[in-house]
Amino acid sequence: MDAPVRPPVRPMLARLARELPTDGFVYEPKWDGFRCLAFRDGGRVDLRSRNDRPLARYFPEIVEAMTALPEERFVLDGELILVTGAGFDFPALLTRLHPAASRVERLRRETPSAFVAFDALAVGVRDLRTAPFVERRAVLEALLRDAGPPLYVTPATRERSRAAEWLERFQGAGIDGVVAKDPRLPYREGQRAIVKVKRERTADCVVAGFRTYVEEPVVASLLLGVYDRGGLRHVGVASSFSEAMRSELLAVLRPLIVPIDRHPWRDGFAIDRNPIGRLAGSAGTWTPDMELDWIPVRPELVCEVAFDQVDRARFRHPARFRRWRPDLDPQACTLEQLEASASPVADMLGEP
């Protein structure tokens, strides 16, 4: 590849904050997709993941769109996303990583992806990594000025109130927070040089069971549920407790242990096809033909947990235990807590 910037490139990273910083930052949405560095050199386009894994074969529609741009050499930093009629769909994006060429071709038609660019590392023969972000942003806008779907330039604002509105309106429905960038910042490969702001989302869940460690009788994780159409639905787990907390949880839960035939999940939980590809028998699935690797308890206790993303009514990652909620009736823990407004992509990508 004959370009001023060549793979591998370590993308610039962000450090977590809970509140938006002030003092002249540029704010952008933090998209909920795959981080992707795009390298074009003439007729060749190379897409690389955050960990430098090749992605181009899985997203031919992005390769074709980039090849059609007038500029023949560039390196962009951005995010691969996927939007269906129901909104942003991270599980569907995961299914695009399929080894069969015939399946890739079918999926590009059924669930086309998009590339949202938020930085330019090189254009033409110029290496832009030492240029300030405000200059790189101007070059990016010029490069993609006439581009259409599936290529977008991410919205950006210097108004903190607008960024706060994005967090309130879109987090959990397509974006994973807001990124704050110093306009003077050069592109610092592999460094946590920018700020990502994520508001903590919480939900009240019923504790329906727990798992212990094989080597010691303490709680490893709590199995969580919420009520949906009268039934208790498994939505994930809470884990990562302190050593003292693990023992305390066991003392609290032991009196509530019941036989499986007296439990709401006696016929199994999460037995539908898992959208993010976990295999049957993993931590997110149990059916009666499997060994009982969890301990059922009466669904009487309610806890508040913090979480980040939800994929089709399941926590994408283990939730974080916050506190017990003895003031809440278990039946009050409903699925609506996990639902985010499905704002159309045009609401965000159509902004100037």
C-alpha positions in Angstrom: 0.0 0.0 0.0 1.6 3.3 -1.2 0.1 5.7 1.4 1.6 8.1 4.0 -0.1 6.1 6.8 -0.2 2.3 6.6 -1.6 -0.5 8.8 -1.1 -1.4 11.5 -2.3 1.8 13.3 -3.4 1.8 16.9 -6.5 3.9 17.2 -6.6 6.8 19.6 -8.6 5.7 22.7 -10.7 7.4 25.4 -10.9 7.5 29.1 -14.2 7.2 30.9 -16.0 10.1 32.6 -19.6 10.5 34.0 -20.0 14.2 33.2 -19.3 16.2 30.1 -16.2 18.3 30.4 -16.2 22.0 29.6 -13.7 24.6 28.4 -13.9 24.5 24.6 -14.3 20.8 23.8 -15.8 19.4 20.6 -18.4 16.8 21.3 -19.3 13.8 19.1 -21.6 10.8 19.5 -19.9 7.6 20.6 -21.4 5.1 18.2 -22.4 1.6 19.2 -20.7 -0.5 16.6 -17.3 -1.8 15.5 -14.3 0.6 15.6 -12.8 0.6 12.1 -9.8 2.1 10.5 -10.2 2.5 6.7 -7.2 2.6 4.4 -7.6 3.4 0.7 -4.9 3.3 -1.9 -6.2 3.5 -5.5 -8.5 0.6 -6.1 -7.7 -1.1 -2.8 -9.6 -0.6 0.4 -8.4 -2.2 3.7 -10.7 -2.1 6.7 -9.1 -2.9 10.1 -10.6 -3.5 13.5 -9.4 -1.9 16.7 -7.2 -4.9 17.1 -5.9 -4.8 13.5 -8.1 -7.7 12.3 -9.2 -7.4 8.6 -12.8 -6.5 8.1 -13.1 -5.7 4.4 -14.4 -9.1 3.2 -17.3 -8.8 5.6 -18.5 -5.4 4.5 -18.2 -5.2 0.7 -20.7 -2.4 0.5 -18.4 -0.1 2.5 -15.4 -1.1 0.4 -17.4 -0.2 -2.8 -18.6 3.1 -1.4 -15.0 4.1 -0.4 -13.6 3.0 -3.8 -16.2 5.3 -5.5 -14.9 8.5 -3.7 -12.9 10.9 -6.0 -9.9 10.9 -3.6 -7.8 7.8 -4.2 -5.7 7.9 -1.0 -6.9 8.4 2.5 -7.0 6.9 6.0 -10.1 7.4 8.1 -11.0 6.4 11.7 -14.6 5.6 12.3 -17.3 3.1 13.3 -19.1 0.4 11.4 -22.8 0.5 12.4 -26.0 -1.3 11.3 -29.5 0.0 11.3 -32.6 -2.0 10.7 -36.3 -0.9 10.7 -36.3 -1.3 14.5 -33.3 1.0 14.9 -29.6 0.3 15.7 -28.9 -3.4 15.8 -25.6 -4.5 17.3 -26.4 -8.2 17.3 -27.2 -8.0 13.5 -23.8 -6.3 13.1 -22.1 -9.3 14.8 -23.8 -11.7 12.4 -22.1 -9.9 9.5 -18.8 -11.5 10.5 -19.5 -14.7 8.6 -16.8 -16.9 6.9 -18.9 -17.9 4.0 -18.8 -15.6 1.0 -22.3 -16.5 -0.1 -23.6 -15.6 3.4 -21.7 -12.3 3.3 -23.3 -11.5 -0.1 -26.8 -12.3 1.3 -26.3 -10.3 4.5 -25.0 -7.2 2.7 -28.4 -7.0 1.0 -30.6 -8.0 4.0 -28.7 -6.0 6.6 -26.5 -3.4 5.0 -24.0 -1.6 7.2 -22.8 2.0 7.3 -19.5 3.7 8.1 -19.5 6.8 10.3 -16.2 8.6 10.0 -14.9 10.8 12.8 -11.3 11.4 12.0 -8.9 11.7 9.1 -5.3 10.4 9.6 -4.2 11.0 6.0 -5.6 12.3 2.7 -3.6 12.2 -0.5 0.1 12.3 0.3 -0.4 14.2 3.6 0.0 12.6 7.0 -2.4 14.4 9.2 -1.7 12.7 12.5 0.3 15.7 13.9 -2.3 18.2 12.8 -4.8 19.5 15.4 -8.1 17.8 15.5 -10.0 20.9 14.2 -7.9 20.8 11.1 -8.3 17.0 10.6 -12.1 17.5 11.0 -12.2 20.1 8.3 -10.3 17.8 5.9 -12.7 15.0 6.8 -15.7 17.1 6.0 -14.3 18.1 2.7 -13.4 14.6 1.7 -16.9 13.3 2.4 -18.9 16.4 1.5 -20.6 14.8 -1.5 -20.6 11.2 -0.1 -24.0 9.6 0.6 -25.1 6.4 2.4 -23.4 4.2 3.5 -20.7 6.8 4.3 -21.3 9.5 6.9 -19.4 12.1 8.8 -20.3 12.0 12.5 -22.1 15.0 13.9 -20.0 17.4 16.0 -20.9 20.3 18.2 -19.2 22.8 20.6 -22.4 23.2 22.5 -22.4 21.3 25.7 -26.2 21.5 25.9 -26.5 19.7 22.6 -24.1 17.0 23.7 -26.2 16.6 26.9 -29.3 16.2 24.8 -27.6 13.4 22.8 -26.8 11.6 26.0 -30.4 12.0 27.2 -32.1 11.1 23.9 -29.9 8.6 22.2 -27.7 6.7 24.8 -28.8 3.0 24.6 -30.6 3.6 21.2 -27.6 3.7 18.9 -24.9 5.6 20.7 -22.9 4.5 23.6 -22.3 7.9 25.1 -20.5 11.1 23.9 -16.9 11.7 23.1 -15.2 15.0 24.0 -12.1 16.1 22.0 -9.7 19.0 22.5 -9.8 20.8 19.1 -6.0 21.3 19.4 -5.3 17.6 19.9 -3.1 15.6 17.5 -3.9 12.0 16.7 -2.2 10.1 19.5 -2.1 6.4 18.5 -3.0 4.0 21.3 -3.3 6.7 24.0 -6.4 7.5 26.0 -6.2 11.1 24.9 -9.9 11.9 24.6 -12.8 11.7 27.0 -15.9 9.4 26.6 -18.9 10.2 28.7 -21.4 7.5 29.6 -24.3 8.1 31.8 -24.9 5.1 34.0 -28.2 3.4 33.3 -29.9 1.4 36.1 -32.7 -1.1 36.4 -34.5 -2.9 39.2 -34.3 -6.6 38.7 -35.5 -9.7 40.5 -32.8 -12.1 41.8 -34.0 -15.5 40.6 -30.9 -17.6 41.2 -27.1 -17.5 41.6 -24.0 -19.4 40.7 -21.1 -20.2 43.0 -17.4 -20.7 42.3 -16.4 -24.4 41.8 -13.6 -24.1 44.4 -15.4 -22.3 47.2 -19.0 -21.8 48.3 -19.5 -18.1 47.7 -21.6 -16.3 45.1 -20.0 -15.7 41.7 -23.0 -14.2 40.0 -26.6 -13.3 40.4 -29.2 -14.4 37.8 -31.5 -11.5 37.1 -35.0 -11.4 35.8 -37.8 -8.9 35.0 -41.4 -9.5 34.3 -42.7 -9.5 30.8 -46.3 -10.4 29.9 -46.8 -12.1 33.3 -43.7 -14.2 33.1 -40.2 -13.8 34.7 -37.7 -13.2 31.9 -34.0 -13.8 32.3 -32.1 -10.7 31.3 -28.6 -11.4 32.4 -26.3 -11.6 35.4 -24.6 -9.3 37.9 -21.0 -10.3 38.9 -17.6 -8.9 40.0 -18.4 -8.7 43.7 -15.8 -8.1 46.4 -14.7 -11.1 48.5 -16.7 -9.9 51.5 -19.8 -9.2 49.3 -19.7 -12.8 47.9 -20.0 -14.3 51.3 -22.7 -11.8 52.4 -24.8 -12.6 49.3 -24.6 -16.3 50.1 -26.0 -15.7 53.6 -28.8 -13.6 52.2 -29.8 -16.1 49.4 -29.4 -19.4 51.2 -32.8 -19.2 53.0 -34.5 -18.6 49.7 -33.2 -21.7 47.8 -36.0 -23.8 46.3 -36.1 -27.0 44.2 -36.1 -26.3 40.5 -39.6 -27.8 40.0 -41.0 -25.0 42.2 -39.2 -22.2 40.3 -40.5 -20.0 37.4 -37.6 -21.1 35.2 -38.1 -24.9 35.7 -38.7 -25.2 31.9 -35.5 -23.2 31.1 -34.5 -19.6 30.5 -33.2 -17.7 27.5 -34.0 -20.8 25.4 -34.7 -18.7 22.2 -31.8 -18.2 19.8 -29.3 -15.9 21.3 -28.8 -12.9 19.0 -25.1 -12.4 19.8 -24.1 -16.0 19.1 -23.5 -17.5 22.5 -23.7 -21.3 22.5 -26.3 -23.3 24.3 -25.1 -24.2 27.8 -23.3 -20.9 28.3 -24.0 -18.5 31.2 -27.0 -17.0 29.4 -28.9 -20.2 28.6 -30.3 -23.2 30.6 -32.7 -26.0 29.7 -33.8 -29.0 31.8 -31.7 -31.4 29.8 -28.5 -29.6 31.0 -26.8 -30.1 34.3 -28.2 -27.5 36.8 -25.2 -25.2 37.1 -27.1 -22.5 39.0 -29.1 -22.5 42.2 -32.7 -21.4 42.1 -34.1 -19.1 44.7 -37.6 -17.8 45.4 -38.0 -14.6 43.2 -38.6 -12.3 46.2 -35.6 -10.1 46.4 -35.1 -7.0 44.2 -31.8 -5.3 43.5 -30.8 -2.2 41.6 -28.1 -2.9 39.0 -26.2 -0.6 36.6 -25.7 -1.6 33.0 -24.4 -0.3 29.7 -26.0 -1.8 26.6 -29.0 -4.0 26.0 -29.3 -6.4 23.1 -32.9 -7.6 22.4 -33.9 -7.5 26.1 -30.6 -9.0 27.4 -27.7 -7.2 29.1 -24.7 -7.3 26.7 -22.3 -7.4 29.6 -22.7 -8.4 33.2 -24.5 -5.8 35.2 -23.0 -4.2 38.3 -24.8 -4.6 41.6 -25.7 -1.3 43.3 -28.0 -2.0 46.2 -30.9 -4.0 47.5 -34.4 -2.5 47.0 -36.6 -4.0 49.8 -39.1 -1.2 49.1 -40.0 -2.7 45.7 -42.4 -5.5 44.9 -40.8 -8.0 42.4 -43.8 -7.6 40.1 -42.8 -3.9 39.7 -39.6 -5.0 37.9 -40.7 -4.9 34.3 -39.1 -5.1 30.9 -39.9 -1.5 30.0 -37.0 -0.4 32.1 -34.5 -1.8 29.6 -36.2 -0.4 26.5 -34.7 2.7 24.9 -36.4 5.0 22.4 -35.7 3.7 18.9 -34.8 7.1 17.3 -34.3 6.8 13.6 -30.7 7.1 12.4 -31.6 10.3 10.4 -32.2 12.0 13.7 -28.6 11.8 14.5 -26.7 11.4 11.2 -28.8 14.0 9.6 -27.7 16.7 11.9 -25.3 19.4 10.5 
